[in-house]
Amino acid sequence: MGRIKTKLVKRITNELIKQYGENFKKEFEENKKLVEKYSSVPSVKMRNIIAGYVTRQMKNNEE
C-alpha cells in the first residue's frame, strides 16, 4: 500500500498538469525540476511528493 495524497498535493498537481501538461515527462528527476520551476512550493519534501504524483499521473495517462 502506498501513501495517501492530500487534497493540497492533488490540487496543485492537477493545476500544473492542466497548465503545463505537455512539458511533463514520465521521469521523476525531470518532473522534479519542472515542479520547482512552475510552482512555489514551500519545501523540498512537498516538491518531491508533487513531482512523484505528477510522474504517476503522466504514466497513467499514457496507458
Backbone as CSV, one residue per row, in Angstrom:
resi,resn,N_x,N_y,N_z,CA_x,CA_y,CA_z,C_x,C_y,C_z
1,MET,0.840,-1.182,0.000,0.000,0.000,0.000,0.881,1.239,0.000
2,GLY,0.418,2.246,-0.695,1.183,3.481,-0.786,0.664,4.537,0.162
3,ARG,1.283,5.670,0.078,0.858,6.786,0.907,-0.327,7.481,0.250
4,ILE,-1.218,8.004,1.067,-2.387,8.720,0.572,-1.997,10.168,0.329
5,LYS,-2.322,10.689,-0.835,-2.003,12.075,-1.184,-3.080,13.010,-0.650
6,THR,-2.672,14.135,-0.117,-3.617,15.098,0.437,-4.294,15.888,-0.680
7,LYS,-5.353,16.595,-0.312,-6.064,17.421,-1.288,-5.152,18.502,-1.859
8,LEU,-4.264,19.036,-1.038,-3.341,20.074,-1.492,-2.449,19.550,-2.612
9,VAL,-1.881,18.369,-2.410,-0.999,17.775,-3.419,-1.770,17.500,-4.703
10,LYS,-2.968,16.952,-4.580,-3.764,16.640,-5.766,-4.182,17.905,-6.505
11,ARG,-4.552,18.943,-5.758,-4.990,20.190,-6.392,-3.835,20.845,-7.141
12,ILE,-2.675,20.951,-6.499,-1.512,21.565,-7.153,-1.104,20.759,-8.375
13,THR,-1.103,19.437,-8.255,-0.718,18.571,-9.373,-1.673,18.733,-10.550
14,ASN,-2.975,18.740,-10.273,-3.948,18.891,-11.355,-3.825,20.242,-12.038
15,GLU,-3.557,21.306,-11.269,-3.373,22.626,-11.874,-2.125,22.659,-12.747
16,LEU,-1.031,22.052,-12.267,0.203,22.028,-13.051,0.023,21.232,-14.339
17,ILE,-0.654,20.091,-14.257,-0.865,19.273,-15.455,-1.776,19.994,-16.439
18,LYS,-2.769,20.699,-15.922,-3.690,21.426,-16.796,-2.958,22.538,-17.547
19,GLN,-2.054,23.256,-16.860,-1.365,24.381,-17.484,-0.136,23.958,-18.289
20,TYR,0.656,23.025,-17.753,1.942,22.684,-18.360,2.060,21.195,-18.689
21,GLY,0.959,20.531,-18.946,0.951,19.081,-19.139,1.854,18.588,-20.238
22,GLU,2.019,19.375,-21.299,2.837,18.930,-22.420,4.326,18.918,-22.075
23,ASN,4.724,19.617,-21.013,6.132,19.680,-20.635,6.568,18.541,-19.728
24,PHE,5.634,17.951,-18.984,5.985,16.898,-18.038,6.245,15.589,-18.756
25,LYS,7.161,14.805,-18.186,7.569,13.529,-18.771,7.203,12.396,-17.820
26,LYS,7.685,11.198,-18.130,7.474,10.049,-17.259,8.691,9.796,-16.370
27,GLU,9.604,10.773,-16.280,10.806,10.650,-15.457,10.701,11.567,-14.247
28,PHE,10.937,11.014,-13.058,10.799,11.769,-11.820,11.784,12.931,-11.742
29,GLU,13.033,12.706,-12.098,14.063,13.748,-11.980,13.737,14.972,-12.837
30,GLU,13.251,14.754,-14.034,12.876,15.865,-14.907,11.665,16.602,-14.344
31,ASN,10.687,15.848,-13.848,9.488,16.465,-13.292,9.791,17.253,-12.025
32,LYS,10.770,16.796,-11.270,11.157,17.496,-10.049,11.647,18.905,-10.381
33,LYS,12.432,19.031,-11.415,12.929,20.347,-11.838,11.802,21.216,-12.375
34,LEU,10.881,20.611,-13.123,9.773,21.374,-13.686,8.808,21.857,-12.609
35,VAL,8.558,21.040,-11.590,7.671,21.456,-10.497,8.285,22.641,-9.768
36,GLU,9.588,22.603,-9.555,10.261,23.721,-8.887,10.197,24.986,-9.746
37,LYS,10.277,24.818,-11.053,10.240,25.952,-11.972,8.854,26.585,-12.051
38,TYR,7.805,25.748,-12.134,6.453,26.241,-12.391,5.641,26.572,-11.147
39,SER,6.070,26.142,-9.973,5.287,26.412,-8.768,6.187,26.922,-7.654
40,SER,5.571,27.419,-6.612,6.335,27.926,-5.472,5.968,27.113,-4.235
41,VAL,6.388,25.864,-4.215,6.107,25.001,-3.074,7.063,25.357,-1.937
42,PRO,6.600,25.267,-0.693,7.392,25.759,0.433,8.578,24.890,0.829
43,SER,8.562,23.602,0.492,9.642,22.733,0.961,10.058,21.731,-0.113
44,VAL,11.239,21.179,0.092,11.773,20.186,-0.836,10.947,18.906,-0.771
45,LYS,10.513,18.530,0.427,9.717,17.315,0.577,8.400,17.434,-0.180
46,MET,7.749,18.578,-0.075,6.482,18.791,-0.778,6.704,18.777,-2.285
47,ARG,7.804,19.383,-2.738,8.122,19.382,-4.171,8.284,17.954,-4.675
48,ASN,8.974,17.117,-3.910,9.199,15.741,-4.333,7.910,14.934,-4.355
49,ILE,7.027,15.181,-3.390,5.740,14.475,-3.367,4.912,14.857,-4.587
50,ILE,4.882,16.155,-4.905,4.127,16.627,-6.068,4.738,16.080,-7.354
51,ALA,6.058,16.093,-7.454,6.727,15.576,-8.649,6.454,14.083,-8.825
52,GLY,6.429,13.344,-7.733,6.123,11.917,-7.802,4.700,11.669,-8.261
53,TYR,3.776,12.486,-7.785,2.380,12.326,-8.182,2.185,12.736,-9.643
54,VAL,2.901,13.773,-10.081,2.853,14.167,-11.492,3.366,13.019,-12.362
55,THR,4.466,12.421,-11.955,5.043,11.307,-12.707,4.054,10.148,-12.801
56,ARG,3.415,9.849,-11.696,2.421,8.774,-11.684,1.248,9.078,-12.608
57,GLN,0.771,10.317,-12.575,-0.342,10.714,-13.428,0.051,10.636,-14.904
58,MET,1.252,11.056,-15.226,1.704,11.012,-16.621,1.812,9.561,-17.114
59,LYS,2.279,8.670,-16.249,2.357,7.263,-16.627,0.977,6.661,-16.804
60,ASN,0.046,7.032,-15.941,-1.326,6.511,-16.049,-2.040,7.055,-17.283
61,ASN,-1.745,8.277,-17.672,-2.384,8.871,-18.856,-1.896,8.214,-20.139
62,GLU,-0.699,7.673,-20.137,-0.152,7.022,-21.319,-0.850,5.702,-21.604
63,GLU,-1.299,5.026,-20.548,-1.877,3.687,-20.723,-3.245,3.700,-21.290
